[in-house]
Amino acid sequence: MVLSGANTAGALLAVVGPSGVGKDSLINALRDRLHADARVHFVRRVITRPADTGGEDHEAVTVSEFERLSAADAFAVHWQAHGLSYGILRSAAEAYNAGQTVIVNGSRAALPLFAGCFTNTIVVNITADPDVIAQRLASRGREDAEQIAQRLKRGSDLCVPCHLPVHDIDNSRDLEAAVDAFLKLVQRLNLRSVKTA
């Protein structure tokens, strides 16, 4: 299902970046700032991961539940990464078609899927200094030094379909500065949607 941008002023912002750059913190802080803005829709992902793992607020489902949702065509987009299944419910597509700016914690590997479904997909690439990322990963206590080094090596590459616009936001230190940069992007999109409506 390809959602044409011809009849809508909506946009999908796919937030990507390696583990440790602070995507969840940035999205949560932006949601707090925009909670009263009806032009913005924040996506709650469906993930085959327990709800009590910390970080992202997601809808936790079992593998069989995820497969059942997929078979029922409940997802606008779904993909697999790191041994887990991720899904974006069709409510995101409905918000997009209604002209809203849809913000989703995405995946670099899934960008072609987003672009194939939402014609106005914009990549928001969150970056941070490697030393900062390493400190954040170490503070989680989930991985040893060698695993963190491997994750940092994998996280340095961003492959984006050539036609997708990319906006880089540095979240190395000051979260509020990163939120300000993200907010300005959303406000530009909302202003553009008003002008073209």
Helices and strands as residue ranges (DSSP letters): E 11-16, H 23-33, E 40-42, E 46-47, G 51-53, E 59-60, H 63-71, E 75-81, E 84-89, H 90-97, E 101-105, G 108-110, H 111-117, E 121-127, H 130-140, H 145-154, E 166-170, H 175-196
